[in-house]
Amino acid sequence: MQPSPVLVLGGQRSGKSRYAEQLVAESGLERIYLATATPGDAEMARRIAAHRERRNGEWTTIEEPLDLPAALARVARPGAAVLVDCLTLWVNNLFGAGRDVEAEAARLVAALGALAGPAVLVSNEVGSGIIPTNELARTYADALGTLNQRVAEACPRVVLVVAGLPLVLKS
């Protein structure tokens, strides 16, 4: 599964998580799932459960909603492939906790440059839709778009998934 890290982008329900899981599974390495989601409501709890069921016990799951750079640095190692799912929810969690998203993004990019093992990061592409009508939503979309750009720059491989089809943007 080289080169690493890999950024997998896509819209909601585009197939990006399934594609990223496939990349990690095909590596033949131990599978580590670094989850950023928190079950804030019943619908989100169902989504998390569906992801867990799809991984059917073949993954080690680590949940880290805020300190993603430290968790990624801690679990990335030779012999294991890490899937980070997803940067979108991580940014949401940072906003909710009042964290400095720009500073956390810098920490993540620095961590990507020092990983001891392969990683695949998943994020939503939110810049293709309509411009949100409220300030918070625009600020969030801007922050995620900027993070995606910074992570894409740091990753040797970037893939956009549309309708379940992977399109390599950078290799």
Secondary structure, 3 states (H helix, E strand, C coil): CCCCCEEEEECCCCCHHHHHHHHHHHCCCEEEEEECCCCCCHHHHHHHHHHHHHHCCCCEEEECCCCHHHHHHHHCCCCEEEEEECHHHHHHHHHHCCCCHHHHHHHHHHHHCCCCCCEEEEEECCCCCCCCCCHHHHHHHHHHHHHHHHHHHHCCEEEEEECCEEEEEEC
